[in-house]
Amino acid sequence: MESATEPEIEAPRSRWPAEFRDGARCGFLLRFYGEREKGGYPKGFHLWPIGRRNAWFAGFNRGFHDRSRLAREEAA
């Protein structure tokens, strides 16, 4: 079943897939590998256009909530 937010997520994921994947990995693992700015953001993040930053945030939120969902499922 497709969630109500799936179409909203697909646009940034398809336009900036690397940024989305990096955000999702960071959100899921809660680890920030590679060169980063303060706060765990990728290098140059604050100079990116808003759509690219939003793709990273969308990925981070997806990864973070996937982690939370898996933890709840394991606890049940």
Buried (B, 14 or more C-beta within 10 A) or exposed (E): EEEEEEEEBEEBBEEBEEBBBBBBBBBBEEEBEEEEEEEBBBEEBEEBEEEBBBBBBBBBBBBBEEBEEEEEEEEE
